């Protein structure tokens, strides 16, 4: 039996296999001799070589090269932690760590209500110290802070300092959050430091029910933060294993080195130091500047990988490798060799002198395996660090030839649409490579260990089946031959050619999510004090300029100017429309009265209070209430106008006004001073009228000629 020589990182999840795909069958069924001569047509699958009597590989464990696909475009995708999309509540919060820049919610460590009604939440966000806090979010709302207080949003959400946020940086020892300990004494104490864990705490004040939907339009908000997360080793440092020299980076090779050292606990001296030059070269490739079609450049490969500590190491390694089309394997001495996704001219050649048996396929890829469209996703800062799609990478010629679209997806945790399309280009080229197969070598073929690209020549009896650069996709030691068995696909030396204008694609469109418009503040246009019907109190008649909506509920408040406490109540609009009237009170007479108004929309949001208006309720200047029940009955050349006098004790007389349009401001008095009893129903006949439509109003006056608001109008047609 053979045993594993090397674990090529090749598949999106850890998969135990007994035979390298496409190799075991070839080895076990190959026969002495094979196909000879020049009569083998191109595009023919060929198995040739010496007989082998047993399986030659044992338990090859392969890991992911690309999220959602291995080197050949197969394999499952590794999901991101739940805390990259929502906060979670669980009795055992998972430990989450992240690289580069990303947005994390967290796992609730505390959710309580303080004695004053304040909602108090504490979330464990990140295991390990973060480098820099960049932004705060409440739900999908980016918010800014003054100190720890969330600033009011454009539509008054989070108004009046209702929400406060607090963070720790994940250092050890941690710092207690004093605001939480003061709100929850005995529950959250100074011992709750969160050593080595980034904590995010939120307090949300209790608010009146009429303000709740405006203050918290989506309920009590769920906080999250954007940060530069873990610091990572620099392969060019004097001692990359010394955390004192680690710095923050978006370079995925440095992220991979951090993961190997810190999470997998590999020994730096034996696993990384001997192959440090490979790590340096791969990191340099990731940092190479790629031109952008809009001008400027971006690094070739960047990473925003976040992971749970309970994820299998193979899966996290796969997620990291997927961000730079990476390749990692131990060489003969056990040290890890790593390559970034960039073609290099092979320095090792394998040919007939080393090949014992091979399988060659020049037919191409059938519909079951081919891919001619790759749906590309990336993590977008312009979309609140959510995963969004850019333009799919498509092979239009292949789609036309096959007559169908064969789709796959690629969703690495990367921050650039151009980067994911570069990765998709490499994935499609590898998946659809025309030539592929497997090779078993003698002992001389062990020179392939630690190589990603080789020069491969497959020739038999004068027929050359393949001669060119090949990419190794899996390799194991072969104990029967003393060499190795590897699978391969043809490599394209031009795969890294890149034209930003035609290949970069476009970012995901910005969404149509628009914040609600702020509620308009009402404006008092006039406030008049009138004597109430009880004769001992006053009311304030308020004219308001406000939105003309059917869903408004009105509130008024008043106080004596020298007082500090307002009297607040819900009122009915007595003149619905864009200009409304409210009758506020009862209020004291012979006083200075402050009044203000506000309204609530049908969706629950409440406007700010209007600017305060001040009126005098001096008895001498107090207007009586307006006449009511004003009606008109038209006839031939005349009309009868009827009304009820107010019951105000200071009523002295009334006057009747008329207009040919519905406008009291231009109406003319048609009567003198009409005296009647309090609450008495009275009428006059308006004569000598030409045919047409008319409007009448009735106004009450006190003894000092202070007028009430007009009663009416009543309208009638005169013939």
C-alpha positions in Angstrom: 0.0 0.0 0.0 1.1 3.6 -0.6 1.0 6.4 1.8 0.4 10.1 1.6 3.4 12.0 0.4 1.9 15.5 0.2 -1.4 17.1 0.8 -2.1 19.5 -2.1 -4.6 22.1 -1.1 -7.2 21.4 -3.7 -10.8 21.1 -2.6 -13.4 23.3 -0.8 -13.8 21.0 2.2 -11.7 18.2 3.8 -12.4 15.1 1.7 -10.8 11.7 2.3 -10.1 10.0 -0.9 -8.5 6.7 -1.7 -7.5 7.5 -5.2 -6.5 10.7 -6.8 -9.4 11.6 -9.1 -8.9 9.9 -12.4 -5.7 8.2 -11.3 -6.6 5.1 -9.5 -8.7 3.7 -12.3 -6.0 4.4 -14.8 -3.4 2.6 -12.7 -5.5 -0.4 -11.8 -6.6 -1.0 -15.4 -3.5 0.0 -17.3 -1.9 -2.7 -19.3 1.5 -3.5 -20.7 1.9 -2.0 -24.1 -1.0 0.3 -24.6 -1.7 2.2 -27.8 1.3 2.5 -30.2 1.8 4.1 -33.4 0.7 7.4 -34.8 -2.9 6.4 -35.4 -4.3 7.9 -32.1 -6.5 10.9 -32.9 -6.3 14.1 -30.9 -9.0 14.3 -28.3 -8.8 10.6 -27.4 -8.5 9.4 -23.8 -5.5 7.2 -23.5 -4.4 4.9 -20.7 -0.9 3.3 -21.1 1.9 1.9 -19.0 2.9 -1.0 -16.8 0.6 -3.2 -14.8 0.1 -2.3 -11.2 -1.6 -4.8 -8.9 -2.8 -2.6 -6.0 -4.1 0.9 -5.2 -1.2 3.3 -4.8 -2.6 6.0 -2.7 -3.9 6.1 0.8 -6.2 8.7 2.5 -5.1 11.7 0.5 -6.7 14.7 2.3 -7.1 17.7 0.1 -8.3 21.2 0.9 -9.9 24.1 -1.0 -8.1 26.2 -3.5 -11.1 28.3 -4.4 -14.3 29.0 -2.5 -16.9 26.9 -4.1 -14.4 24.9 -6.2 -11.2 23.0 -6.1 -8.6 23.3 -8.8 -11.1 21.7 -11.2 -14.0 23.8 -10.2 -15.5 21.2 -7.8 -16.3 21.1 -4.1 -18.6 22.9 -1.7 -18.2 26.5 -0.6 -17.2 27.3 3.0 -19.8 29.5 4.7 -18.9 32.6 6.6 -19.6 32.9 10.3 -23.2 33.8 11.2 -21.9 36.9 12.9 -20.9 38.4 9.5 -24.6 38.7 8.7 -26.5 38.9 12.0 -26.1 38.9 15.7 -26.7 35.5 17.3 -28.0 34.3 20.6 -26.7 30.9 21.9 -25.7 29.5 25.2 -22.2 28.9 23.9 -21.2 31.8 21.7 -18.7 30.8 19.0 -15.3 32.4 18.9 -14.9 34.4 15.7 -11.7 35.9 14.2 -11.3 37.9 11.1 -8.6 39.2 8.7 -8.5 42.4 6.7 -11.5 44.7 6.9 -15.0 43.4 7.4 -18.2 44.0 9.4 -19.0 41.8 12.3 -22.1 41.6 14.6 -21.4 39.3 17.4 -22.9 36.8 19.8 -25.0 38.1 22.7 -23.3 37.7 26.0 -25.9 39.8 27.8 -29.3 41.1 27.0 -31.1 42.7 29.9 -33.5 45.5 30.8 -32.2 48.0 33.4 -34.5 49.2 36.2 -35.1 52.5 34.3 -36.3 50.6 31.2 -33.0 50.9 29.2 -32.3 47.8 27.0 -28.7 46.7 27.7 -26.9 44.4 25.2 -23.3 43.2 25.3 -22.0 41.1 22.3 -18.7 39.2 22.0 -17.6 40.2 18.5 -14.0 39.1 17.8 -11.5 36.7 19.5 -8.2 38.6 19.6 -7.2 42.2 19.5 -8.5 44.3 16.7 -6.2 46.9 15.1 -8.6 49.8 14.4 -12.3 50.5 14.7 -13.5 52.0 11.5 -17.3 52.3 11.6 -20.5 51.6 13.6 -23.8 50.2 12.3 -27.2 49.9 13.8 -28.9 47.3 11.6 -28.0 48.4 8.1 -27.7 52.0 9.2 -24.2 53.4 9.3 -24.1 55.8 12.3 -21.8 58.3 13.8 -21.1 58.9 17.4 -20.5 61.9 19.6 -18.5 60.4 22.4 -20.5 57.2 22.9 -23.9 58.6 21.9 -25.3 57.8 18.5 -26.1 60.9 16.6 -29.7 61.5 15.5 -30.5 60.2 12.0 -31.9 62.3 9.1 -35.4 61.0 9.9 -35.0 61.5 13.6 -34.2 57.8 14.3 -32.1 57.4 17.4 -33.2 60.9 18.5 -32.5 62.5 21.8 -29.4 60.4 22.6 -31.5 57.3 22.8 -28.7 54.8 21.8 -25.1 54.6 23.1 -22.4 52.3 21.9 -19.2 51.1 23.7 -16.4 48.9 22.5 -13.3 47.2 23.8 -10.2 46.5 21.7 -9.8 42.9 22.7 -6.5 43.4 24.6 -5.6 41.4 27.7 -6.4 42.4 30.3 -9.6 44.0 29.0 -11.3 47.2 30.3 -14.7 47.0 32.0 -17.4 49.0 30.4 -18.5 51.4 33.2 -21.7 52.4 31.6 -22.9 48.8 31.7 -21.9 48.1 35.2 -23.7 51.2 36.4 -26.9 50.2 34.7 -26.8 46.6 35.9 -25.1 46.5 39.3 -24.6 43.0 40.5 -25.3 41.5 37.0 -22.4 43.1 35.0 -19.4 43.9 37.2 -15.9 45.2 36.8 -14.8 41.6 36.5 -16.6 41.3 33.2 -13.6 42.6 31.2 -13.7 40.3 28.2 -9.9 39.6 28.2 -8.8 39.0 24.6 -12.2 39.5 23.2 -13.6 42.6 21.4 -16.8 43.5 23.1 -19.6 45.7 21.7 -22.1 47.1 24.1 -25.3 49.0 23.4 -27.8 50.8 25.6 -31.2 51.8 24.1 -33.3 54.1 26.3 -37.0 53.6 26.9 -39.1 56.1 25.0 -42.8 57.1 25.0 -45.0 55.0 22.8 -45.8 57.8 20.5 -42.1 58.3 19.8 -41.1 54.7 19.6 -41.5 54.0 15.9 -39.7 57.2 15.0 -36.9 56.6 17.5 -36.6 52.9 16.7 -38.2 52.4 13.2 -36.9 48.8 13.1 -37.3 48.0 16.8 -34.4 48.0 19.2 -31.4 48.1 16.8 -28.8 45.4 16.5 -25.3 46.8 16.5 -22.3 45.8 14.5 -18.8 47.3 13.8 -16.4 47.5 10.9 -12.7 47.2 11.8 -9.2 46.4 10.7 -9.0 43.1 12.5 -6.0 40.9 13.3 -2.3 41.9 13.0 -0.3 39.3 11.0 3.3 38.2 10.5 5.4 39.8 7.9 7.6 37.2 6.1 10.2 39.9 5.6 10.5 40.7 9.3 13.6 39.7 11.2 11.5 37.1 13.1 8.1 36.6 11.5 7.1 34.4 14.4 7.4 37.3 17.0 4.0 38.9 17.5 5.7 42.1 18.6 6.5 42.8 15.0 3.1 41.9 13.5 1.1 44.5 11.6 -2.3 44.8 10.1 -2.6 43.8 6.4 -5.0 42.7 3.7 -2.4 40.4 2.2 -3.9 36.9 2.2 -0.6 35.1 2.3 0.2 36.9 5.6 -3.3 35.9 6.8 -2.5 32.3 6.0 0.8 32.4 7.8 -1.0 33.9 10.9 -3.6 31.1 10.8 -1.0 28.4 10.5 1.0 29.8 13.4 -1.8 30.9 15.8 -4.7 28.6 15.0 -3.0 25.4 13.7 0.0 25.9 16.0 2.5 24.8 13.3 6.1 25.0 14.3 7.7 28.1 12.6 11.2 26.8 12.7 10.4 23.5 10.8 7.3 24.3 8.8 7.8 27.9 7.6 11.3 29.1 8.1 12.9 26.6 5.6 10.5 27.8 2.9 10.3 31.4 3.9 11.4 32.5 0.4 8.2 30.9 -1.0 6.0 32.8 1.5 7.8 36.1 0.6 7.3 35.5 -3.2 3.7 34.6 -2.8 3.0 37.7 -0.6 4.8 39.9 -3.1 2.5 38.6 -5.9 -0.6 39.4 -3.7 0.7 43.0 -3.3 1.4 43.6 -7.0 -0.4 46.6 -8.4 -3.2 45.9 -10.9 -4.5 48.7 -13.0 -8.1 49.7 -12.7 -10.3 51.0 -15.6 -11.3 54.0 -13.5 -7.6 54.9 -13.0 -5.3 54.0 -10.1 -4.5 50.5 -9.0 -5.4 47.9 -6.4 -3.5 45.0 -4.9 -3.8 41.8 -7.0 -5.2 39.8 -4.1 -6.7 40.9 -0.8 -8.6 39.0 1.9 -11.5 39.8 4.2 -11.9 36.3 5.6 -13.8 35.7 8.9 -14.1 32.3 10.5 -15.3 30.4 13.5 -12.7 28.8 15.7 -14.8 25.6 15.5 -14.4 25.5 11.7 -12.2 22.7 10.5 -8.7 23.9 9.7 -9.0 22.6 6.2 -12.1 24.8 5.6 -10.5 28.0 6.9 -7.3 27.3 4.9 -9.6 26.8 1.8 -11.3 30.1 2.5 -7.9 31.9 2.7 -6.5 30.2 -0.4 -9.6 31.0 -2.3 -8.9 34.7 -2.0 -5.6 34.4 -4.0 -6.0 31.2 -6.0 -3.4 29.8 -3.6 -1.6 26.4 -3.5 0.1 25.0 -0.5 1.7 21.6 0.2 4.5 20.2 2.4 7.7 19.3 0.6 9.8 16.3 1.4 11.2 17.8 4.6 7.7 18.8 5.9 8.2 22.5 5.3 5.2 24.2 3.7 5.5 25.5 0.2 3.0 28.1 -0.9 2.2 29.7 -4.2 -0.1 32.6 -5.1 -2.3 32.6 -8.2 0.2 33.6 -10.8 1.8 31.5 -13.5 5.6 31.0 -13.4 7.8 29.3 -15.9 8.4 25.7 -14.8 11.9 24.7 -13.7 11.1 21.0 -13.5 10.5 18.8 -16.5 8.8 15.3 -16.5 9.0 13.2 -19.7 9.2 9.6 -20.9 12.3 8.9 -18.9 10.4 9.4 -15.7 6.9 8.3 -16.7 5.8 4.7 -16.0 2.1 5.0 -16.6 -0.2 7.8 -17.5 -3.8 8.7 -18.4 -4.3 11.5 -21.0 -7.5 13.1 -22.0 -7.6 15.5 -24.9 -11.3 15.4 -25.5 -12.1 18.5 -23.4 -14.7 18.7 -20.7 -18.2 17.3 -21.1 -21.3 19.2 -20.1 -21.5 17.5 -16.7 -18.2 19.1 -15.7 -17.7 22.2 -17.9 -18.4 25.7 -16.7 -19.0 28.6 -19.1 -20.5 31.1 -16.6 -19.3 31.9 -13.1 -21.5 34.0 -10.8 -19.1 36.3 -9.0 -19.7 37.7 -5.5 -17.6 40.0 -3.3 -17.8 41.9 0.0 -18.7 45.5 -0.8 -17.9 48.4 1.4 -20.3 50.4 -0.7 -23.1 48.0 0.3 -22.4 48.1 4.1 -20.0 45.2 3.8 -22.6 42.8 2.6 -21.9 40.2 -0.1 -23.1 41.4 -3.5 -22.7 40.2 -7.1 -20.6 41.8 -9.8 -20.8 40.9 -13.5 -20.6 37.1 -14.1 -17.5 35.8 -15.9 -18.7 34.2 -19.1 -17.2 32.3 -22.0 -19.6 33.5 -24.8 -18.0 31.3 -27.4 -18.4 28.2 -25.3 -22.0 29.1 -24.5 -22.8 29.5 -28.2 -21.0 26.2 -29.1 -22.7 24.2 -26.4 -26.1 25.9 -26.8 -26.5 26.2 -23.0 -25.3 28.1 -20.0 -23.4 26.0 -17.5 -23.2 28.1 -14.3 -21.1 27.8 -11.3 -20.5 30.3 -8.5 -17.5 31.9 -6.9 -17.9 33.7 -3.6 -14.5 34.2 -1.9 -14.3 36.7 1.0 -12.6 39.4 -1.0 -13.3 43.2 -1.1 -13.1 43.8 -4.8 -15.2 43.0 -7.8 -12.1 43.1 -10.1 -10.4 40.6 -7.9 -13.2 38.0 -7.9 -13.3 38.3 -11.7 -9.6 37.6 -11.9 -10.1 34.6 -9.8 -13.0 33.5 -11.9 -10.9 33.8 -15.0 -8.3 31.4 -13.5 -11.0 29.0 -12.3 -12.7 28.8 -15.7 -9.5 28.2 -17.5 -8.5 25.4 -15.2 -12.0 23.8 -15.2 -12.3 23.9 -19.0 -8.7 23.0 -19.8 -8.7 20.8 -22.9 -5.8 18.5 -21.8 -5.7 16.8 -18.4 -4.9 13.4 -16.9 -2.6 11.6 -14.5 1.0 10.4 -14.4 2.8 7.8 -12.4 6.6 8.2 -12.3 9.6 6.3 -11.2 11.9 7.6 -8.4 13.3 10.4 -10.6 9.8 11.9 -10.8 9.9 12.9 -7.1 11.4 16.2 -8.3 7.7 17.3 -8.8 7.2 17.5 -5.1 6.7 21.1 -4.0 6.1 22.3 -7.6 2.8 23.8 -8.9 3.8 24.0 -12.5 6.0 21.6 -14.5 7.0 21.0 -18.1 5.2 17.8 -19.0 5.8 15.6 -22.1 3.8 12.5 -22.7 5.0 10.5 -25.6 4.6 6.9 -26.6 6.0 5.1 -29.7 6.6 8.3 -31.5 3.2 9.9 -30.7 3.3 13.0 -28.5 0.1 13.3 -26.6 1.1 16.4 -24.6 4.1 18.6 -24.5 3.8 21.9 -22.5 3.3 23.5 -19.1 1.0 21.6 -16.7 -0.4 22.4 -13.3 -0.3 19.7 -10.7 -3.6 19.4 -8.9 -2.9 16.4 -6.6 0.1 14.2 -5.8 0.9 11.2 -3.7 3.9 8.9 -3.2 3.8 5.6 -5.1 5.4 2.9 -3.1 5.2 0.4 -5.9 7.4 2.5 -8.2 9.3 4.6 -5.7 8.0 7.7 -7.5 4.8 9.7 -7.3 1.4 9.8 -8.9 0.0 13.1 -9.8 -3.0 14.5 -11.6 -2.6 17.5 -13.8 -4.3 20.0 -16.2 -2.8 22.0 -19.0 -1.6 25.4 -17.8 -2.1 28.6 -19.8 1.0 30.8 -19.6 -1.1 33.8 -20.6 -3.7 33.4 -17.9 -2.5 36.5 -16.0 -2.9 38.8 -19.0 -5.5 41.4 -17.8 -7.3 44.2 -19.6 -9.2 46.3 -17.0 -11.3 48.0 -19.6 -12.9 44.7 -20.8 -12.3 42.3 -18.0 -12.7 44.1 -14.7 -16.4 44.3 -14.9 -18.6 46.7 -12.9 -19.4 47.0 -9.2 -22.8 45.9 -7.9 -25.4 48.6 -8.4 -26.1 50.7 -5.4 -29.4 49.7 -3.8 -32.6 51.8 -3.8 -33.0 51.7 0.0 -33.8 55.3 0.9 -34.2 56.6 4.4 -37.6 57.9 5.3 -38.0 61.6 4.9 -37.9 63.4 8.2 -41.3 64.4 9.6 -42.1 68.0 8.9 -42.4 70.3 11.9 -45.8 72.1 12.1 -45.9 75.9 12.2 -48.4 78.0 14.2 -49.6 80.8 11.9 -51.9 82.4 14.4 -53.0 81.8 18.0 -56.0 83.6 19.5 -57.4 83.3 23.0 -61.2 82.9 23.3 -63.4 82.8 26.3 -64.6 79.2 27.1 -68.3 78.4 27.4 -68.0 78.2 31.2 -67.3 82.0 31.3 -64.5 81.5 33.7 -61.8 79.9 31.6 -60.3 80.5 28.2 -59.2 78.4 25.3 -56.6 79.0 22.6 -57.7 78.7 19.0 -54.5 77.8 17.0 -54.2 78.0 13.2 -51.5 75.6 12.0 -49.7 75.2 8.7 -49.1 71.4 8.3 -49.0 68.6 5.8 -52.4 67.9 4.1 -52.7 64.2 5.1 -55.6 62.1 6.3 -53.5 60.1 8.8 -52.6 62.9 11.2 -53.3 62.8 14.9 -52.8 66.1 16.6 -51.4 67.0 20.0 -51.4 70.3 21.7 -49.7 71.5 24.9 -49.9 74.6 26.9 -48.5 76.1 30.1 -48.6 79.4 31.9 -45.5 81.2 30.7 -43.9 81.3 34.1 -44.4 77.6 34.7 -42.1 74.8 33.6 -44.5 71.9 33.3 -46.5 71.5 30.1 -50.1 70.2 29.9 -50.3 67.9 26.9 -53.4 66.4 25.3 -54.6 64.9 22.0 -57.0 67.2 20.1 -59.3 67.0 17.1 -58.7 69.2 14.1 -61.7 71.4 13.7 -60.7 72.6 10.2 -59.1 69.7 8.3 -56.8 70.6 5.4 -53.3 72.0 4.9 -54.3 74.7 7.3 -55.9 73.3 10.4 -57.4 74.7 13.6 -57.0 73.3 17.1 -58.9 74.5 20.2 -56.6 74.1 23.1 -57.5 74.4 26.7 -59.2 75.1 29.1 -56.5 77.6 30.3 -56.6 80.3 33.0 -57.8 83.8 32.2 -55.8 86.9 32.8 -52.6 85.0 32.1 -49.8 84.7 29.6 -50.1 81.3 27.9 -47.5 79.4 25.9 -48.8 76.9 23.3 -47.2 74.4 20.9 -48.5 71.7 18.6 -47.3 68.4 17.1 -48.8 65.5 15.1 -48.4 61.8 14.7 -48.4 60.1 11.3 -50.3 56.9 10.6 -47.0 54.9 10.6 -46.4 56.0 14.2 -43.8 58.7 13.7 -44.3 61.9 15.6 -43.2 65.4 14.5 -41.2 67.7 16.7 -43.1 70.3 18.6 -43.8 73.5 16.8 -42.1 76.7 17.9 -43.9 78.1 21.0 -46.4 80.9 20.5 -47.6 83.0 23.4 -51.0 84.6 23.8 -52.7 86.7 26.5 -55.9 85.6 28.1 -56.6 89.1 29.6 -60.3 89.2 30.2 -60.5 92.7 28.7 -59.0 91.5 25.4 -60.4 88.0 25.4 -62.4 87.1 22.3 -65.6 85.2 22.7 -65.9 81.8 21.2 -66.9 81.6 17.5 -70.6 81.3 16.5 -71.6 77.8 15.5 -74.2 76.0 13.4 -73.9 78.6 10.6 -76.3 77.8 7.7 -77.7 79.6 4.6 -80.8 79.1 2.5 -80.9 80.8 -0.9 -84.0 82.1 -2.6 -85.0 84.6 -5.2 -82.7 87.6 -4.8 -82.1 86.8 -1.1 -80.8 84.3 1.4 -81.6 83.5 5.1 -78.5 83.1 7.3 -78.9 81.3 10.6 -76.4 80.7 13.5 -76.1 80.0 17.2 -74.4 82.6 19.4 -71.5 81.4 21.5 -72.1 80.9 25.2 -69.1 83.0 26.1 -69.9 85.3 29.0 -68.1 88.2 27.4 -70.2 88.1 24.2 -71.3 91.6 23.3 -72.6 91.3 19.7 -72.1 89.5 16.3 -71.6 90.6 12.7 -72.4 88.7 9.5 -69.9 88.7 6.6 -70.5 87.7 2.9 -68.3 86.9 -0.1 -68.8 85.6 -3.6 -65.8 83.2 -3.1 -64.8 81.0 -0.2 -62.4 83.5 1.3 -63.1 85.2 4.7 -60.1 87.4 4.2 -61.8 89.4 1.4 -65.4 89.1 2.8 -67.4 92.2 3.6 -69.7 92.8 6.6 -73.3 92.9 5.6 -74.8 93.6 9.0 -74.3 96.0 11.9 -73.9 94.8 15.5 -76.5 92.1 16.2 -77.2 91.6 19.8 -78.6 88.3 21.2 -78.5 86.0 24.1 -75.8 83.5 25.0 -76.3 80.3 22.9 -79.3 81.8 21.2 -80.2 80.7 17.6 -80.4 83.8 15.5 -80.9 84.7 11.8 -81.1 87.5 9.3 -82.2 87.8 5.7 -79.6 89.1 3.2 -81.5 90.8 0.4 -81.0 92.5 -2.9 -78.7 89.8 -4.2 -78.0 89.0 -7.8 -78.2 85.4 -8.9 -75.1 83.4 -8.0 -73.3 81.5 -5.3 -72.4 83.2 -2.0 -70.6 82.4 1.3 -71.5 83.8 4.7 -69.5 83.9 8.0 -70.6 85.1 11.5 -68.1 86.7 13.9 -68.6 87.3 17.7 -67.1 90.4 19.5 -66.6 91.4 23.1 -67.3 94.8 24.5 -63.8 96.0 23.4 -64.5 94.9 19.9 -62.1 91.9 20.1 -63.2 89.5 17.4 -63.6 85.7 17.6 -62.6 83.4 14.9 -65.2 83.4 12.1 -68.0 80.8 12.3 -68.8 79.2 9.1 -68.7 79.4 6.2 -72.2 78.6 5.0 -72.9 78.6 1.3 -76.1 78.9 -0.8 -77.2 79.7 -4.3 -79.4 82.8 -5.0 -81.7 82.7 -8.0 
